[in-house]
Amino acid sequence: MTRTCLVAAFCTFLALPGIAAETMKTDTFSLEMQGDWKKGPSSDSEQFTFSSRKLGVDLTISTMKFKELGVDLERMTRKLQEFRLSGEEAAAKKFNLRMEISEPLITRADRGWHLQYFGNDSTGRTFRYYGIVVPGKLMNIYAESSSASLQQLDETLQEIFRGLQF
């Protein structure tokens, strides 16, 4: 192998960690993810699952479209909060888990509203939820891990936001 080929191969190897492992484009959003993220199977066209072995994090992203005009986005965000928390409570009961969830935070954003909360359960799993409600669509982002801390889940979400166009 020539020296030029060796240098080219080495440069390619160095560039690999920066290459997006997954790029996702739908009619609702586009997402470019860095690292070892792998897309999982899904039977729902509006729900996507990803996992990163390196980070020890599983990610679920789901979207929903609705009419753009005449919708009170703040009210919809508050209903989303009710729906999410009742879902967390039902899961805790179904799987006999003790769950601790932070007080949800709803904030006004440039284009709409955001909802977020975090927590953990008696299995040691930590989770972080972030919801985005804008005219005509909403997005749920749920990160969970049995090994990552809440700070690491926050860092994961920040990485996701850098590659997200919604």
C-alpha positions in Angstrom: 0.0 0.0 0.0 1.4 3.4 -0.9 2.0 6.2 1.6 -0.8 8.2 -0.1 -3.3 5.4 0.4 -2.3 5.0 4.0 -2.7 8.8 4.7 -6.1 8.8 3.0 -7.3 5.7 4.9 -6.1 7.3 8.2 -7.8 10.6 7.4 -11.0 8.7 6.6 -10.8 6.8 9.9 -10.3 10.1 11.8 -13.4 11.6 10.1 -15.7 8.7 10.9 -16.8 9.8 14.4 -18.2 13.1 13.0 -20.3 11.4 10.4 -24.0 11.2 11.2 -25.1 7.7 12.0 -28.7 8.4 11.3 -30.4 11.0 9.2 -34.1 11.1 9.2 -36.4 13.2 7.0 -40.2 13.1 7.2 -42.8 15.6 6.1 -42.9 16.9 9.7 -39.2 17.1 10.7 -35.6 16.3 9.8 -33.0 15.0 12.2 -29.3 14.4 11.8 -27.9 12.4 14.7 -24.2 12.1 15.5 -22.6 9.0 17.0 -23.6 5.4 17.1 -27.4 6.0 17.0 -29.3 3.1 15.3 -32.9 3.4 14.2 -35.2 0.7 15.5 -38.3 -0.9 13.9 -41.7 0.9 14.2 -45.1 0.0 13.0 -46.3 3.6 13.5 -45.5 6.1 10.7 -45.3 8.9 13.2 -43.2 7.2 15.9 -39.4 6.5 15.7 -37.1 4.7 18.0 -33.3 5.0 18.2 -30.7 3.6 20.5 -27.1 4.4 21.3 -25.0 1.6 22.8 -22.2 4.1 23.6 -24.4 6.4 25.5 -26.7 3.7 26.9 -29.7 5.7 25.9 -32.9 4.8 24.1 -34.9 7.6 22.3 -38.4 7.7 21.1 -39.6 10.5 18.9 -43.3 10.8 17.9 -45.1 13.5 16.0 -48.7 14.5 15.3 -50.2 17.0 12.9 -53.3 19.0 13.5 -55.0 22.0 11.9 -53.0 25.2 12.1 -55.7 27.8 12.6 -58.0 28.2 15.6 -56.0 26.0 18.0 -55.0 27.3 21.4 -51.5 26.0 21.6 -51.1 26.7 25.3 -54.3 24.7 26.1 -53.1 21.9 23.8 -49.7 21.8 25.7 -51.6 21.6 29.0 -53.7 18.7 27.7 -50.5 17.1 26.5 -49.1 17.4 30.0 -52.2 15.6 31.4 -51.9 12.9 28.8 -48.2 12.3 29.4 -48.5 12.2 33.2 -51.5 9.9 33.1 -49.5 7.6 30.7 -46.5 7.6 33.1 -48.8 6.8 36.0 -50.5 3.9 34.1 -47.0 2.5 33.1 -45.9 2.6 36.8 -49.0 0.7 37.9 -48.8 -1.8 35.0 -45.2 -2.6 35.8 -45.4 -2.2 39.5 -42.8 0.6 39.6 -42.3 3.4 42.1 -41.8 6.4 40.0 -40.6 9.9 40.8 -41.3 12.7 38.3 -40.3 16.3 38.5 -42.9 19.1 38.4 -43.6 19.5 34.7 -42.4 22.8 33.2 -44.4 24.6 30.5 -42.8 27.5 28.7 -43.7 29.8 25.9 -41.3 29.6 22.9 -40.8 31.5 19.7 -43.3 29.5 17.6 -45.4 27.8 20.3 -45.0 26.0 23.6 -42.6 23.5 25.3 -43.3 20.9 27.9 -40.6 19.1 29.8 -40.1 16.8 32.8 -37.7 14.2 34.1 -37.7 11.4 36.5 -36.6 7.9 37.6 -38.2 4.7 38.7 -37.5 1.9 41.1 -35.5 -0.1 38.5 -32.9 2.6 38.3 -34.1 3.9 34.9 -33.9 7.6 34.4 -35.9 9.4 31.8 -36.3 12.9 30.2 -39.3 14.1 28.2 -39.5 17.1 26.0 -42.6 18.2 24.1 -42.8 20.9 21.4 -46.2 22.3 20.3 -46.2 24.7 17.3 -48.9 25.6 14.8 -50.1 22.5 13.0 -47.8 19.9 14.7 -46.4 18.6 17.9 -43.4 16.5 18.7 -42.6 14.2 21.7 -39.0 13.4 22.5 -38.5 10.7 25.3 -35.0 9.7 26.3 -34.5 6.9 28.8 -31.6 4.9 30.2 -30.7 2.4 32.9 -27.1 3.7 33.1 -27.1 7.4 32.1 -27.6 10.2 34.6 -30.2 12.9 34.1 -27.3 15.3 33.2 -26.2 12.8 30.5 -29.8 12.6 29.2 -29.9 16.4 29.1 -26.7 16.4 27.1 -28.2 13.8 24.8 -31.2 16.0 24.2 -29.0 19.0 23.5 -27.2 16.9 20.9 -30.6 15.9 19.4 -31.8 19.6 19.3 -28.6 20.6 17.3 -29.6 18.2 14.5 -33.3 18.8 14.6 -35.4 20.9 12.2 -39.0 21.0 13.2 
